[in-house]
Amino acid sequence: MHDYIKERTIRIGRYFVETRNTVRNIAKEFGVSKSTVHKDLTERLPEINSDLANQVKEILEYHKSIRHLRGGEATKVKYKLTRPQKEKKMETTEV
């Protein structure tokens, strides 16, 4: 493995533990794909630094356990922004 890959993997691992950001956010921060970040964290990091890899694994498992909640919230926000708000009209009935 090249030295720059090892350095990037360790930097990404440390950043991930410090910020607990999602893989997508970290990929944007480091200018690499989310596949690269995931491979760095799950495959390369255990070979380089097992202690850091164990911390990362715990965070990844937590993210995986709540992903259905994040997806639901994202969908809710999406539809809130794209659908025009319907104005509720007060219906008055004449007696």
Number of C-alpha atoms within 10 A of each C-alpha: 6 6 8 9 12 17 12 15 24 20 12 23 23 16 15 22 17 10 9 17 15 13 20 14 13 21 18 12 11 13 10 12 14 17 12 13 24 18 13 20 23 18 13 19 22 16 10 14 14 12 11 17 23 15 14 24 16 12 17 20 11 12 17 12 10 10 12 11 12 12 11 11 11 12 12 11 11 11 10 11 10 8 8 8 8 6 6 6 6 6 6 6 5 4 3
